[in-house]
Amino acid sequence: MKMSITTKVIAICLLLITNNTFAQKLNRTEKKILKTITANNSDAIEFLKKIVNINSGTMNHKGVKKVGDVFGKAFEDIGFKTSWYDLSAVNRAGHLFAETNGNKGKKVLLIGHLDTVFEADSPFQEFKMINDSVAHAPGGNDMKGGNVIMLYALKALADNGLLKNAQVIVAYIGDEESTGKPLTISRKDLIEAAKRSDIALGFEASSGLNEATIARRGASGWKVEVTGKRAHSSDIFSDEVGAGAIFELSRIINEFYNDVRGEEYLSFNPGVILGGTFTDFDAAFSKGNAFGKSNVVAQTAVVDGGLRFISEAQKEKAREKMRAIVANNLPLTSAKISFIDSYPAMGPTKGNEALLEVLSQVSVDLGYGKVIAYDPSKRGAADVSFVAAYTDCLDGLGTMGNGGHTPQETVNLNTIEALTQRAAILIYRLINQE
């Protein structure tokens, strides 16, 4: 039976209250880690409130940097060396990296992001409790909560002297929600960190203690631009005027829906559309203006959208179908389609499956039961995909909540302690694994 998020949260809370047997499956050091996290849990929640209340929409560069500074200071306090990588060259704020050095066990890369979808002009800006366990929080679940779990899991290890001679790299990306282009610049530092690592753990929002992500779909942007012949509307469909830009764009989108849709894991979405006599689309902020009249045949139209895929082959097949549709124009119209890569796909490799087994054993030892792979069709793109070619990967280790990317986004505070404990034990075992 498939449980709702609310049912999962209740089940987790019952486990936290009633399970007294898990300690028998942990060694003395691991029990100390759990106690440290419990002692720090109230501070972790206060830290989350603090950073949620700092707006860090992707294009609010000062806000992204401010959140990075707060995390940077916290990591320096537990012995990490921090670096800020400026990305003004691609019109983004930058990335925060924190690192410890060593050769013990697996070299681990932890991935989060500082930015949110809520820009400085969003009406959704403030952390507010709904009840005693759930809060409305812009970016609290996606993914400032995951960032906090990373920090406090590592703090528990550092406080117990368990990071000595271990290489742990923390990468907080500043433009996950809208990547700076070209990717060769905006993801260069993340990829270089992956090349020095054995394992990458992503802390995007969790679907529950019993699920984790070993495969994620990739993401690509697409844009269709159409031109028609401007004329009086009484002459539309004539040999001299043709169909106009809006009819042509409507045809294209309709054929995308009917002829490209249908493959498992493939989806595409037209996110914004403009049409009229004149259009002005600002791609950086995904908004624009259009002017037209009902008695004038539209001269221009544009649609901007996204494409999700499980493999490069699936992406290219869909693109070819879309190109063919765009080329089959209505009378006296022309159209062109362009694509831009954002995120590669992360396939379900044997290495990822083995890493899932390690997490599952941690979960069993903590008393939460086995962890299974989450359906990739239910996950969006994430930065872990950029490193999948270089390391084994696992994602979905962050907070639990609902309504991501909407003004109803929530984060469940009662699950943070358990998720932090699970993350800390996982990292501890990996950095001690031969």
N, C-alpha and C positions, 0 to 999 in steps of 0.2 A: 504494500500500500504506500502510495506517495504522500508524504506529510507536507503540510504547509509550513512556511517559515515560522508562524506563530506556534504551531504544534511542536516543531523542532526545538524552539527556544524553551518551551515548557518542559520538554523531555530532558534537555540539557540541565536546566535548573534543578529538576528532580534528581538527576545524577549527582550534581554538586552537593545536594543536601543529604542524599541517602547513601552514597557509595563510600564505604569505609574500608574496602578491601584492597584498593589499588596500591596502597603504600607497600604491600608485600611484594610487589613486582618492580619496585624501584630500589636502586641502591641508596646508600646513605647520602651521597653527594646530591643525587637527584631529589631526594626529599628536602634537602636544604634549599635547593633551587625553588621548589614549590613554596616553601615557607617565605622566602624572600619576596617572591611575586605577590603572595597574599598580603604581606606587610606593606608593599608598595602600591597596591591596587587603587587605593583612594587617590594617591598622588598621580597615578596614571590617568585617572578620569579627570582630575583637575587640569592636567596637562592637555588632554584632549579638548576640554572646553576652551582653554586659552587659545589654542591654535585654530580651532573652528571659528572663533570670533575675529580672526585676522583674515580678511578677504584675500584669497589667492587665486582668483580667476586667471586663466592662462595668460591673458593679455594685460593683467594688472601686474606688471613686472616688479614694481616695488613691493607689492603684497607677497608675491611668490618668494622674493629674496628675503623678506622679513620672516616668513615662516621658516625658510632655510636657516636663517641666523639663529632662531630659537632652537631648532633641532641641532644645529652645529654646536652651540654652547653645551647642550645636554650631552652630546657624544664626547666632546672634549672633557667634560667632567668625569666620564667613566674610562678615560684613557685612550680614546680614539684620536687619530690624526685626521683633521678635516680639510677639505679643499672645495672651493667654489669655482665651477667652470662657467664662465660668462658666455652667453649665447646671443648677445646683442647683434652679432653678424647675421643671424637668421630671425631677428625680431622676436626673440624670446628671452626670458629672464636668465635662465641658467640651471645648473644642476648642483646639488650638494652630494659630495662623497665623503664617507668616513671609513677609516681603515685601521686594522691591527695587522701586524706582520708576524709570520712564523711558518713553520714547516710541519706542524703536527696535524695528522689526520687529513680529512678532506678540506680543501680550500673552498669556502662558501661565499657566495654572492647573494645578498638580500636586496630585493628591488621594491621600491615604492614610488609615489609621486607626490609632489608638493602642490600642484595646481588642481583646481576644481573647474567644473563647468559654469560656476556662478561668478559672473564678472562683477566689477565694482558697481555697476548700475542695477544689479539684480535686487529685487525686493526681499529675497531670501538671504539673510545675512547673519542670523544670530542663533546660537545654541539655546534651545528652550526645552525644558523637561515637559513631557506629556503626562507621565506618571512616575512612579518611583523607580522605573527601570529603563524606560525608553525616552529618547530625546529627538526632537527635530534638530537636524544639524547639517548645514550646507557643506557638503564634502566630508561629513563625519564618517560615513560608511565608505565612500569612494573618494580618497582613501586615507584620510587623516587618521582614522581609527587603526588601520593596518600599520601605518607609520609608527603609531604609539605602541602597538604590540611588538613591533621590531625593537624599538628603543628599550622597552621595559623587559623584554626577554633577554636582550644583551646586557642590560644593567644588572639583572639577577646573576648572570654568568660572571660579569666583571666584579661584582660585589663579593663573590665567593672565590675570586682568584682563578677562574676557570678559562680565561681567554689567553693565558700566557702561551707564547709560541704557537698561536693559531692565527691563520690568515682568514679574517672576516672582512669583507668589503660591503658596505651599505651604500646603495645608490638611490638617492631621492631625485627623481627626474622632475624638471620644472615645466615640461610641456607635453605631458602624456595625453591630455584631453584634446590638444590641437598641436601636432608635431611641427616643429620648425623645419623648413625645407632649405637646402637639400638634407636628406637623412645622413649623408656622409659626414655632415658637420654635427647635426643635433644628436646623433646616436653613436658618434665615434668613441666617446669616453666610456659609454656603457659596454660597447662591444670589446674595447680593449680590456676592461675589467673582467669580462667573461672569459677572454683568452687566458687570463691568469687564474681562473677558477675551475673547480671540478664540478660544482653543483650550484644551481641558481634556484632560489626560493622567492616566489612572488607573493606579496601580501595584499593583493586585491581582495575585495569583499568575499567572505566565506558564505557558502550555501548551507553550512552546517558542520558540526564536528565529525560527521561520518561521510563526508564527501570532500574531494580535492580535485584539482584540475591538472591533468597530464596532457591535454590537447586543447589548443585555442584556435579559433578561426582567425585568419588574417583579415586586414581591412585595406580597401583601396578607395580613393575618391574618383568620382567621374562627373563630368560636366558636359551638357549638351547645349550648344549655342545655335540658334536658328534665325535666319533672316527671311523676310518676305517682301512683297512689294506694297509700299504704302499707297493707299488710294481711298476713294470714297467707298463706304461699305455697300452701297447699292450695286457696285460692280464686282463684289467678291464672287468667286467661282468662275468668272468669265475668263476667256482665253488671254485677255490682256492683263488681268490682275492675279488670278490664281487663288490659292487657298489662304494665304496669310500665315504669319509666323506662329500664331497661337494654335491654329488647327494642326499645323505640322508638328509642333511640339506635343500636342495632345495625342496625335497618332503614334509618335515614337514611344511615349510613356505607356500607352495602351498595349502596344506590341511587345514592349519589354515585359509587361505583366503576363501577357498570354503566351509568349514564345520563349522567354528566357527562364521564367520561374519554373520550379519543380524539382530540381536536383537536391538530394539530401545535403545539408550543411551550406547550401548556397542561398544567399538572400541579398537583396538590393533595395535601397530606399531613396526616393527623391525627397530630399530634406527641405529645399526651398525652391520656389519657382516664381519667376517674374515675366511679364509679357505686356506689350503695348507698343505705342509709337516710339517711345524711348525707354531704355532700362539702364540702371546703374547698380551693379552688383559688387559688393565689397566682400571678397572671398575670405579675408582675414577674420572678419567678424560675422560672417554668414548672414548678412542682411543687405538690403538695398532698397531702391525706389523704382517705381514704374509710373509712366504717364501714358494715357491712352483715352480714346473716346469710343463710345459704342458705334458711332457712325464713321469710324476710320479703321481700315484694315490694318491689323498689327504688323509692324515692320520688324520687330525684334522680340525674341523670347529666350529665356535661359533657365535651365534647371540644374541644380547642384545636388549631388547625391553620394551615397556610399555603397560599397559592394563588400560582402563578407564571403569567405571561402575557406575550405579546409586544406587546400593544396594549391601549388602554383599551376598545376595542370587544370584544375577546376576554374581558377581565375582566368586563365588565358582562353579557355573554351567559352566562358561567359562573355568575355570581351569581344571575341570574334562575332558572336551572335549579335551583340549590341551594335558593333560597327556596321554589320550588314543591314540592320534595321534602319539605322540613321542614314545610310546612303540611299535608301529607296524613297526619295522625296516626293511630296505632293507637288502639283503644278506651281511653277514660278517661286519655289522656295528652295533654300539650301540649308544644310545642317552639318555640323561637325561635332564629334565627340572627342574628348580628351580624358586621359586617365592619369592619376598620380598615385604612386604607391605610398602607403602609410605604415602598415604593419604586415610582416610576413606571417604565414601560418606556422603554428607549432604542432607538429604531428605527434601521435601517441607512441613514442619510441620505447624500446625495451628498457633503456636506461631510465626513462621517466617512470615506467611501470615498477622498476626495482626500487626507485626512490619512494614511490607511493607505498610500497610494502614496508619500508622503514617507518614512514609516518603512521601506517596502520598499526604496527607493533607498539609504537609509542602510545597511540590512542587506546589500544587494548590494555596496556600496562597502567594507564591512567584510569581505566574503568569506563571508558566511553564507547568501547566496541570498535569493530573494524571500520576502516575508511575505504570507500570505493571511488572509482573515477567518475567525475561529473560529466554530464552530457555537454560536449563542446558547442552544440547548437544553442545552448542557453547562456553562453558566455560571450561577452564582447571581446574586442582586441585589447592587448596589453603589452607593456614593454618587455615582459619575459620572452615574447616571441622573437625579439631581436637577438637574443643570446642562445636560442634553441639550437643553432647550428654548431655551437661551441661547447655546450655543457648539458648535462642532464638537468631537467627542469621540473618544478612542481609549483603550482600557483593556487590561489584561493585560500590563503592562510590568514586572511585579515578578519575584520569584524563582521558581525551579523547585523542585518537591518533590512530595510525596505525602501523602495521609492527612489533609488539612485537616479541622478540626473533630473530630478523633478523637485519642485518646491515642497514636496511631501517627504523628502529623504529623511530616514530615521536611522539611529544606531541604538542597538540594545546594549546597555551598559553592564547588565548582569552576566553577559557572556565573555566580557573582556578578560577577566581573570583566568578562566579556563582556557581560552584561546592563547593567552600569553604563556601559560604553563606548558601547553602542548608545543608551542613554537620553541620555547627555551629548551625543553628536553630533546626535541628533534635536533636543534643546532648542537647541543652538547654531545649527543651521540655521534653526529656527523663529524665534528672536529676531533673526535677521538677514534674515528673509524680508520683502520688501515686501508 
